[in-house]
Amino acid sequence: MSSHKRTHQALKTPVAILQYLQSVLGSEYYQDVQDCVFEHDRHLQKTQQQCKKSCSEAFLYTKACSAMFADLHNVLTMHCEFMHVYNKLFDVSCLVEMMISSTSLQNQNQNQNINTDNGHLDETQATENEKIAVQLKTERFQQSIAEITVRFHKNLREDKEQIANTNLQLRFSLKYKTLSRILHLARGNEECGILPENGEIDKRDPTTKKTQDSLIDSLVKHSNAYEALKNKCMLGAILRYTERRKK
C-alpha cells in the first residue's frame, strides 16, 4: 500500500482533518477554519451545560442547532423590523410634507380670492369652507395612514416568512457545501457581495485564483471526517455571522 493511501486512511477524525488542513491551507484561512470549529465546539459545550444532564450526541446536536438558528432568525427579524419601521416613518413624513405643501398652496389661493373680491367675503361662509377643507384633509390623511400601515404589516409579514424559510439548516447546508463559501461567510465577504457563485475555480480560465477547496485532495474531501469538520465549520461561521449582525 502506498504512503499516499496510508496517509488518507489515517484521516478518519475531524481532528486529523484539521491537522491536515493546516498543512495545505494558508495560515489565514486555516485560522478561520480553526476559529469556526472552536466557535461551534464552544456553543455545543454551552448547550450541554444548559441541559444539566447527560444526553445523547444526536439530541445535543439538534438542540444546539435549534438554538443557533433561532438566534439567527431573531437577529435577522430585528433588523427587518427596524428597516420596515424606518420606511414607515419615511412614508408618513413624506405624507405630512405633502399635505403641508398642499395647505400652504391652498391658503395662497384663498388670499388671492379675498383680494380679488376686495375683502367682501362672508365670514360665516369662510369659516364653513375652512371646516369642510379641514375635514376632507383629515379624512384623506387618515386614509393614507391606514394604507401605509396595511402595506407596512404586509411587507413585514412577507419578509419575516422569507427569513424563516430561507435561513434553515438544510438550506445552509446546500448553499454552503464548499469550504470556500463557508470561509467567505465566516469572514463576512459574502455580506460585501464578493462571494464566488459556487466557491469553485473555473478550470477553463487560467487567471482564476485557486480556491481553498482546490488545495484539498479529492480523497480527503469525500471522507466522512472531512464532511463532519466542514459541517462544524459551517455552523461556527453562522455563529460568527450572527454575532456580527448583532453588533
C-alpha positions in Angstrom: 0.0 0.0 0.0 1.4 3.4 -1.0 2.2 6.0 1.6 -0.4 8.3 -0.1 -3.2 5.9 0.6 -2.0 5.2 4.1 -2.0 8.9 4.8 -5.6 9.3 3.8 -6.7 6.2 5.7 -5.3 7.9 8.8 -7.6 10.9 8.3 -10.6 9.4 10.0 -11.4 12.1 12.5 -12.2 15.8 12.3 -9.1 16.5 14.4 -6.9 14.6 11.9 -8.6 16.5 9.1 -8.0 19.8 10.9 -4.3 18.9 11.2 -4.2 18.0 7.5 -5.8 21.4 6.5 -3.1 23.2 8.5 -0.5 21.7 6.1 -2.4 22.6 2.8 -4.2 25.8 3.6 -2.6 29.2 4.1 -2.2 30.3 7.7 -5.0 32.9 7.5 -7.6 30.5 6.0 -6.6 27.8 8.4 -7.0 30.2 11.3 -10.5 31.0 10.0 -11.3 27.2 9.9 -9.9 26.7 13.3 -11.9 29.7 14.8 -15.1 28.4 13.2 -14.6 24.9 14.6 -13.8 26.2 18.1 -16.8 28.6 17.9 -19.0 25.6 17.2 -17.5 23.5 20.0 -17.9 26.3 22.5 -21.6 26.6 21.5 -22.0 22.8 21.8 -20.4 22.8 25.3 -22.6 25.7 26.4 -25.7 23.8 25.2 -24.6 20.7 27.1 -24.1 22.7 30.3 -27.6 24.2 29.9 -29.1 20.8 29.7 -27.7 20.0 33.2 -28.0 16.3 32.4 -26.4 13.7 30.3 -27.9 13.4 26.8 -27.1 11.7 23.5 -24.9 13.4 20.9 -27.8 13.5 18.5 -30.1 15.2 21.0 -27.3 17.6 21.9 -26.6 18.4 18.3 -30.2 19.0 17.5 -30.8 21.2 20.5 -27.6 23.3 19.7 -28.6 23.8 16.1 -32.2 24.8 17.1 -30.8 27.4 19.5 -28.3 28.6 16.9 -30.8 29.1 14.1 -33.4 30.6 16.4 -30.8 33.2 17.4 -30.0 33.9 13.8 -33.7 34.3 12.9 -34.2 36.7 15.9 -31.3 38.9 14.8 -32.4 39.0 11.2 -36.0 39.6 12.2 -34.9 42.5 14.4 -33.0 44.1 11.5 -36.1 43.5 9.3 -38.5 45.2 11.7 -36.1 48.2 12.2 -35.9 48.7 8.4 -39.7 48.4 7.9 -40.4 50.8 10.8 -37.8 53.3 9.3 -39.6 53.0 5.9 -43.0 53.5 7.5 -41.7 56.7 9.3 -40.3 57.9 6.0 -43.6 57.4 4.2 -45.5 59.2 7.0 -43.1 62.1 6.9 -43.5 62.4 3.1 -47.2 62.4 3.5 -47.1 65.1 6.1 -44.8 67.2 4.0 -47.1 66.8 1.0 -50.1 67.9 3.0 -48.3 70.9 4.4 -47.3 72.0 0.9 -50.9 71.5 -0.3 -52.3 73.5 2.6 -49.8 76.3 2.0 -50.8 76.4 -1.7 -54.5 76.4 -0.8 -54.0 79.3 1.6 -52.3 81.3 -1.0 -55.1 80.7 -3.4 -57.7 81.8 -0.8 -55.8 85.0 -0.1 -55.8 85.8 -3.8 -59.5 85.2 -3.9 -60.0 87.6 -1.0 -58.0 90.3 -2.6 -59.9 89.8 -5.9 -63.3 90.2 -4.1 -62.0 93.3 -2.3 -62.3 91.6 1.0 -66.0 91.2 0.7 -66.3 87.5 1.8 -69.0 86.4 4.2 -67.2 85.3 7.4 -69.7 82.5 8.2 -69.2 81.0 4.7 -65.4 81.3 5.0 -65.5 79.5 8.4 -67.7 76.8 7.0 -65.5 76.3 4.0 -62.5 76.1 6.2 -64.1 73.4 8.4 -65.0 71.4 5.3 -61.5 71.7 4.0 -60.0 70.5 7.3 -62.4 67.6 7.5 -61.6 66.5 4.0 -57.8 66.8 4.7 -58.2 64.8 7.9 -60.1 62.0 6.1 -57.5 61.9 3.3 -54.7 61.8 5.9 -56.3 59.0 7.9 -56.9 57.0 4.8 -53.3 57.4 3.6 -52.0 56.4 7.1 -54.2 53.3 7.0 -52.8 52.4 3.6 -49.3 52.9 4.8 -50.0 50.7 7.9 -51.5 47.9 5.9 -48.6 48.0 3.5 -46.2 48.0 6.4 -47.7 44.9 8.1 -48.0 43.1 4.7 -44.3 43.7 3.8 -43.1 42.9 7.3 -45.0 39.6 7.4 -43.7 38.6 4.0 -40.1 39.4 4.9 -40.4 37.5 8.2 -41.7 34.5 6.4 -38.9 34.7 3.9 -36.3 34.9 6.7 -37.8 31.8 8.4 -37.9 29.9 5.1 -34.6 30.9 3.8 -32.4 30.6 6.9 -32.9 26.9 7.6 -30.2 24.5 8.4 -30.9 22.4 5.3 -30.7 25.4 3.1 -27.5 26.5 4.6 -26.0 23.0 4.2 -27.0 23.1 0.5 -25.8 26.6 -0.1 -22.5 26.4 1.8 -21.4 23.0 0.6 -17.8 24.1 -0.2 -15.2 25.3 2.2 -14.6 28.4 0.2 -18.2 29.6 0.7 -18.1 28.8 4.4 -14.9 30.8 4.8 -16.4 33.7 2.9 -19.4 33.6 5.3 -17.1 33.4 8.3 -15.0 36.4 7.1 -18.1 38.5 6.1 -17.1 38.7 2.4 -20.5 37.4 1.4 -22.1 40.4 3.0 -19.9 42.6 0.9 -21.1 40.9 -2.3 -17.8 39.4 -3.4 -18.6 35.7 -2.9 -17.9 33.4 -5.9 -21.1 31.9 -7.2 -20.2 28.3 -6.4 -16.9 28.6 -4.5 -15.0 26.6 -7.1 -12.4 27.7 -9.7 -13.1 27.9 -13.4 -10.6 25.4 -14.9 -11.0 27.0 -18.3 -9.8 30.3 -17.1 -6.1 30.1 -16.1 -6.2 33.6 -14.5 -8.7 32.4 -11.9 -7.2 32.1 -8.4 -7.3 28.8 -6.7 -10.0 28.3 -4.0 -9.4 26.6 -0.7 -11.3 23.5 -2.0 -8.9 23.0 -4.9 -6.0 22.7 -2.4 -7.6 19.7 -0.7 -7.1 16.2 -2.0 -10.2 14.7 -3.5 -9.9 11.6 -1.4 -10.0 13.8 1.7 -12.9 15.9 0.5 -15.0 12.8 0.0 -14.4 11.4 3.5 -16.9 11.4 6.3 -14.4 13.0 8.7 -14.0 16.0 6.3 -17.7 16.4 5.9 -18.1 16.4 9.7 -15.4 19.0 10.1 -16.9 21.1 7.3 -20.3 21.0 9.0 -18.7 22.2 12.2 -17.0 24.9 10.3 -20.3 26.0 8.7 -22.2 26.1 12.0 -19.3 28.1 13.5 -19.4 30.5 10.6 -23.1 31.0 11.2 -22.4 31.9 14.8 -19.8 34.4 13.8 -22.2 35.9 11.2 -25.0 36.2 13.8 -22.6 38.0 16.2 -21.6 40.5 13.5 -25.3 41.2 12.8 -25.9 41.8 16.5 -23.2 44.4 16.6 
